[in-house]
Amino acid sequence: MLTSIRQIGNSRGLLIPAAFLASCQIEDQVDMQLQDGQIVIKPVRRKLRDAWFVEALAPSKAFVAQEKEEAQSWSDAPLADDSEWVW
C-alpha cells in the first residue's frame, strides 16, 4: 500500500488504516524501533488489570502526612470527662 507522509508540527506523521491496526491488535500505545534502517512498530501488550492497585500499595506522601496529622490530633484530644454522667 502506498501512502503519504504528512507534516505535523515540526514532525511528520503517517496515517495507518483502521484495518491494519485491528489486524495487528494495536490500540493506544506502540513500541517503535529503528532496525537496520527500517521503522518497526509493534503493539504494546499489557497484562489485564496492570497497575490497578499501585496507588493502594504505595499511598501518596500527602495522604501519609494527612494520616499522621489526624492521628496526632486524636492523641492530643482530651479524654471524655464522665463525672457529669449519671449511670
Backbone bond lengths (Angstrom), bond angles and torsions (degrees), N, CA, C in turn:
res aa  C-N    CA-C-N  psi(-1)  N-CA   C-N-CA  omega(-1)  CA-C   N-CA-C  phi
1 M - - - 1.446 - - 1.523 108.17 -
2 L 1.277 116.99 128.36 1.459 123.40 177.90 1.526 108.47 -94.56
3 T 1.349 116.21 130.35 1.463 120.80 179.77 1.519 109.32 -141.29
4 S 1.317 116.42 165.42 1.464 121.53 -177.46 1.519 111.42 -103.61
5 I 1.317 115.03 149.18 1.463 121.18 174.04 1.518 106.36 -94.64
6 R 1.350 116.85 134.28 1.468 121.86 -174.98 1.515 111.16 -114.26
7 Q 1.315 114.85 151.39 1.457 121.36 176.93 1.531 109.38 -76.25
8 I 1.341 117.11 128.20 1.465 122.84 176.28 1.526 106.25 -133.09
9 G 1.324 116.77 97.45 1.466 120.31 -175.75 1.511 109.74 62.47
10 N 1.330 117.04 -129.69 1.469 121.12 177.82 1.526 111.80 -87.76
11 S 1.324 116.99 -2.19 1.462 121.44 -178.08 1.519 109.68 -109.52
12 R 1.305 115.15 -175.57 1.454 120.82 175.75 1.514 107.97 -130.00
13 G 1.325 116.23 148.01 1.451 120.59 -175.64 1.505 112.60 -130.95
14 L 1.304 114.08 165.52 1.447 122.08 -176.96 1.523 107.86 -136.19
15 L 1.315 118.07 129.88 1.462 121.18 176.65 1.524 108.75 -85.49
16 I 1.318 115.55 128.36 1.458 121.08 179.01 1.525 107.29 -104.98
17 P 1.311 118.41 124.65 1.466 121.02 -178.28 1.530 111.89 -59.29
18 A 1.327 116.18 145.67 1.462 122.67 -178.24 1.527 111.29 -58.15
19 A 1.312 118.22 -35.44 1.471 121.21 179.65 1.529 110.87 -63.88
20 F 1.334 117.26 -37.29 1.465 121.15 177.85 1.527 109.67 -65.78
21 L 1.338 115.82 -45.83 1.466 120.81 -178.96 1.522 110.55 -61.55
22 A 1.315 116.87 -43.19 1.458 121.15 -178.83 1.527 111.17 -65.83
23 S 1.312 117.67 -42.63 1.467 119.72 -177.63 1.529 111.77 -70.32
24 C 1.319 117.56 -26.04 1.473 121.63 177.27 1.521 112.25 -93.28
25 Q 1.326 117.15 -2.21 1.462 123.86 -178.31 1.527 111.70 57.59
26 I 1.323 116.04 43.84 1.458 122.18 177.39 1.518 108.11 -93.52
27 E 1.351 115.38 128.56 1.458 120.17 -179.36 1.525 110.38 -113.75
28 D 1.337 117.69 -99.31 1.456 120.76 -173.48 1.525 114.40 -98.04
29 Q 1.326 117.53 -29.15 1.456 120.77 -176.67 1.519 110.51 -126.88
30 V 1.341 114.47 150.97 1.460 120.75 175.45 1.523 108.95 -135.02
31 D 1.311 115.73 158.56 1.454 122.91 172.25 1.522 105.88 -103.15
32 M 1.336 117.22 116.89 1.458 121.30 -177.05 1.522 108.83 -113.09
33 Q 1.342 116.17 128.64 1.457 121.71 -178.13 1.520 109.87 -134.64
34 L 1.320 115.00 156.28 1.460 121.19 174.89 1.522 107.15 -107.10
35 Q 1.331 117.11 116.15 1.461 121.82 -178.56 1.520 109.49 -128.83
36 D 1.324 115.61 116.85 1.466 121.87 178.01 1.525 112.28 52.30
37 G 1.320 117.00 43.79 1.455 121.50 177.72 1.519 114.69 77.07
38 Q 1.322 117.47 10.16 1.458 121.50 179.08 1.532 109.38 -120.16
39 I 1.315 115.68 144.70 1.459 121.28 176.03 1.526 107.55 -89.40
40 V 1.340 115.61 122.98 1.458 121.67 -179.56 1.526 107.39 -113.20
41 I 1.330 116.05 123.03 1.463 122.00 180.00 1.518 107.90 -114.77
42 K 1.361 115.09 124.30 1.466 120.49 -179.34 1.527 109.09 -124.08
43 P 1.324 117.40 146.46 1.465 119.44 176.75 1.520 110.68 -69.02
44 V 1.323 115.97 149.00 1.464 121.72 174.90 1.509 106.62 -94.27
45 R 1.298 116.00 121.40 1.458 121.16 -179.47 1.524 108.20 -105.27
46 R 1.326 115.29 111.25 1.456 120.80 178.16 1.511 109.30 -99.46
47 K 1.320 115.39 149.28 1.457 119.95 175.85 1.517 109.09 -69.27
48 L 1.304 115.92 146.28 1.456 121.36 177.28 1.520 109.09 -59.17
49 R 1.314 116.74 133.42 1.461 124.03 179.90 1.521 112.77 64.67
50 D 1.309 117.68 25.25 1.457 122.02 178.95 1.522 109.72 -63.56
51 A 1.313 117.21 127.80 1.470 125.54 176.26 1.523 114.05 69.32
52 W 1.307 118.56 23.11 1.468 120.67 178.17 1.521 111.54 -66.32
53 F 1.336 117.51 -37.70 1.449 120.83 -172.77 1.524 113.34 -108.00
54 V 1.307 118.07 18.45 1.458 120.95 -179.62 1.516 110.55 -59.80
55 E 1.312 117.43 -45.47 1.463 121.14 -178.78 1.526 111.39 -66.55
56 A 1.308 117.30 -35.81 1.467 120.34 179.85 1.524 111.11 -69.85
57 L 1.322 116.82 -34.88 1.454 120.13 -179.36 1.521 112.38 -79.35
58 A 1.309 117.32 -28.10 1.456 121.95 -179.40 1.527 108.91 -130.91
59 P 1.349 117.90 83.05 1.459 119.99 -178.10 1.533 111.37 -63.27
60 S 1.306 115.61 153.32 1.458 120.73 -177.62 1.519 111.08 -67.41
61 K 1.333 116.36 158.49 1.467 121.62 179.13 1.519 111.02 -62.48
62 A 1.320 117.25 -36.72 1.466 121.02 179.26 1.522 110.32 -64.01
63 F 1.323 117.22 -40.35 1.462 120.89 179.43 1.525 110.56 -65.29
64 V 1.337 117.65 -43.64 1.462 121.95 179.71 1.525 109.93 -63.07
65 A 1.344 117.71 -43.13 1.465 121.50 179.00 1.521 110.70 -63.05
66 Q 1.320 117.09 -41.07 1.464 121.28 179.28 1.530 110.34 -64.19
67 E 1.323 117.21 -41.20 1.461 121.23 178.79 1.531 111.00 -63.30
68 K 1.337 117.14 -42.09 1.467 120.83 179.14 1.524 110.78 -64.78
69 E 1.339 115.77 -42.78 1.461 120.36 179.49 1.533 110.85 -62.61
70 E 1.309 116.95 -41.92 1.465 121.15 179.95 1.526 110.96 -66.80
71 A 1.327 116.70 -41.51 1.461 120.22 178.46 1.528 110.72 -62.91
72 Q 1.338 116.25 -40.00 1.458 120.83 178.67 1.527 110.86 -65.00
73 S 1.327 117.86 -41.77 1.457 120.47 -179.23 1.526 111.03 -65.62
74 W 1.326 117.88 -34.38 1.468 120.40 177.01 1.524 110.92 -70.82
75 S 1.334 117.32 -36.82 1.466 118.83 -179.55 1.525 111.22 -71.93
76 D 1.338 118.14 -25.81 1.465 122.31 178.24 1.527 112.60 -83.02
77 A 1.308 117.56 -13.38 1.469 121.05 -176.92 1.530 109.64 -69.09
78 P 1.342 116.90 139.00 1.472 118.97 179.27 1.529 110.47 -67.89
79 L 1.313 114.98 149.62 1.459 119.75 177.42 1.527 109.15 -72.70
80 A 1.281 117.05 153.07 1.464 121.25 -179.12 1.527 109.72 -65.74
81 D 1.313 114.86 139.52 1.468 121.16 177.39 1.521 107.65 -98.61
82 D 1.326 116.42 107.35 1.456 118.93 -176.65 1.532 112.13 -95.46
83 S 1.344 117.92 19.29 1.469 120.18 178.88 1.532 111.38 -68.27
84 E 1.327 118.07 -24.43 1.458 121.35 -179.33 1.530 112.28 -83.88
85 W 1.298 117.66 -13.73 1.444 121.25 -174.99 1.537 110.52 -81.85
86 V 1.277 115.13 139.96 1.454 120.29 175.37 1.526 107.75 -108.05
87 W 1.308 116.13 125.78 1.460 120.49 -177.28 1.476 111.54 -103.41
